[in-house]
């Protein structure tokens, strides 16, 4: 399919509303967290009934930084739906507006930054049994079906981007258009590291209108998508939690073998054996909602026992 050319007056940008994305793109990891290298190893993930496989393309696997483009396009799409329009799969926007929304400047030229992201998004192949829009297909797909960069040459011969045109994949387009399971991002998301972004997305997706939830440490590690072992993941997560890096949400550990809580329980004899990292529960809580709805404090700290545990 040849992508259409539209005048500047017909661009889908600028984005006036909030930054949004499909909830399933927040719950599950489809992207490489390592933005410093070109990942070629396949992601294979099985979580209950959900299976995900992601293969790198010739230019490497799409990264969490590349995901910004999909989040931006999803936000443009939701904005059109909020105006009562039925958006198609082709979107045209300016690089300037994309970088404005993300709050970042291009490393190098805007042309090279966006071209690299589009190469990886179109080259990466995804297969999953997660259904969208009431449909499921056993097939490989790329995040974008087609893309085009329109540019002009400066006096020095440098390429200056005029517009970016992208055709979104069927899977994500169906999800946003038909399922409308979209959530708003905190704008501080774009200031986070790739691992912090995944932790925020998981917290945002599962908290929803709840005060909080609990998740096993190993399950969280798999959903975040880090390649480190469980012990290292717990160490890195604790640093993030202690620094309060995740917008809107607090994080604590329950049953951490290195915690004062466990030490005291062992000394009192209420705990017979030191637990393992594999049994640690990570508790996420919405700071504003929890305190507004009357959080309960006990001798051992804030009580999160009533929170749902994500299986």
SULGIGI-V374564 format. One record per pair of residues at least 12 apart in sequence whose ideal C-beta (glycine too) atoms are under 7 Angstrom apart, sorted by sequence separation. I is the first residue (numbers start at 0). J is the second residue. D is the distance in whole Angstrom. If there is no record, write none. Layout:
# SULGIGI-V374564
i->{I	I}
j->{J	J}
d->{D	D}
This chain:
# SULGIGI-V374564
i->{41	126	148	149	217	220	261	41	126	149	216	261	125	75	94	124	125	148	39	38	75	124	147	216	256	72	123	146	256	94	122	123	146	256	284	39	121	254	256	37	38	120	145	182	201	282	27	29	37	38	120	121	143	144	182	201	120	143	27	29	143	144	254	255	282	121	143	198	254	71	117	142	197	254	141	197	252	253	34	140	31	34	71	117	140	194	252	253	31	34	140	30	31	32	194	250	251	30	250	30	250	67	114	30	113	248	249	30	248	248	249	110	247	248	131	134	247	260	110	132	194	198	131	132	206	131	202	233	132	133	195	132	132	199	202	230	233	113	131	198	199	229	68	110	229	108	195	20	110	113	195	65	109	18	21	68	20	191	19	65	19	65	18	14	62	16	19	61	188	60	61	187	14	58	59	216	217	14	58	185	16	61	185	219	12	15	56	60	216	11	14	58	16	57	215	216	56	94	56	213	214	55	56	213	54	93	94	213	53	54	92	91	92	211	212	53	91	211	69	91	211	52	210	211	89	90	210	51	50	89	90	206	50	88	205	210	211	11	49	88	206	210	11	12	49	10	11	12	61	202	10	14	18	210	10	13	12	88	3	5	14	103	2	102	101	211	72	213	212	72	211	212	213	214	29	212	77	209	76	69	73	77	205	23	63	63	2	0	2	21	23	10	21	21	23	25	22	21	22	34	21	22	20	32	2	19	20	32	19	2	19	20	18	19	32	0	17	18	18	28	25	26	46	25	44	25	26	25	22	32	32	28	27	28	28}
j->{53	138	160	161	229	232	273	54	139	162	229	274	139	90	109	139	140	163	55	55	92	141	164	233	273	90	141	164	274	113	141	142	165	275	303	59	141	274	276	58	59	141	166	203	222	303	49	51	59	60	142	143	165	166	204	223	143	166	51	53	167	168	278	279	306	146	168	223	279	97	143	168	223	280	168	224	279	280	62	168	60	63	100	146	169	223	281	282	61	64	170	61	62	63	225	281	282	62	282	63	283	101	148	65	148	283	284	66	284	285	286	148	285	286	170	173	286	299	150	173	235	239	173	174	248	174	245	276	176	177	239	177	178	245	248	276	279	160	178	245	246	276	116	158	277	157	244	70	160	163	245	116	160	70	73	120	73	244	73	119	74	120	74	71	119	74	77	119	246	119	120	246	74	118	119	276	277	75	119	246	78	123	247	281	75	78	119	123	279	75	78	122	81	122	280	281	122	160	123	280	281	123	124	281	123	162	163	282	123	124	162	162	163	282	283	125	163	283	142	164	284	126	284	285	164	165	285	127	127	166	167	283	128	166	283	288	289	90	128	167	285	289	91	92	129	91	92	93	142	283	92	96	100	292	93	96	96	172	89	91	100	189	89	189	189	303	165	306	306	167	306	307	308	309	125	309	175	307	175	171	175	181	309	129	193	196	145	145	147	171	174	162	174	175	180	182	180	180	181	193	181	182	181	193	164	181	182	194	182	166	183	184	183	184	197	166	183	184	186	197	200	201	221	201	221	203	204	204	204	224	225	222	222	223	224}
d->{7	7	6	5	6	5	7	5	5	5	7	7	7	6	4	5	6	6	5	6	7	6	5	6	5	5	6	7	5	6	7	6	5	7	6	6	5	5	7	7	6	7	4	6	6	5	7	7	3	4	4	5	5	4	7	7	5	6	6	6	6	6	6	5	6	6	6	6	5	5	7	6	4	6	6	6	6	4	5	5	4	7	6	4	7	6	6	6	7	5	6	5	5	6	6	6	5	6	7	5	6	5	6	7	7	5	5	5	7	6	5	7	6	7	5	6	6	6	6	3	7	7	4	6	7	4	6	6	7	7	6	4	6	5	4	6	7	7	6	6	6	5	5	5	7	7	5	5	5	6	6	4	5	6	6	7	5	7	6	5	5	6	5	7	7	7	5	4	7	7	5	4	5	4	6	6	6	6	5	4	5	4	6	5	7	7	6	5	4	5	6	5	7	6	6	6	2	5	5	5	5	6	7	7	7	6	6	5	6	4	7	5	6	6	6	5	7	5	6	5	3	5	6	6	7	5	6	5	6	5	7	6	5	5	7	5	6	5	7	5	5	5	6	4	6	5	5	5	6	5	6	6	6	6	7	4	4	5	7	5	5	6	6	5	5	6	6	5	5	6	5	5	5	5	6	6	7	7	5	7	6	6	6	6	4	6	6	6	5	6	6	7	5	5	7	7	4	6	7	6	6	5	7	4	5	5	7	6	7	6	5	7	7	7	7	7	5	4	7	6	4	7	7	7	7	6	5	4	5	6	6	6	7	7	3}
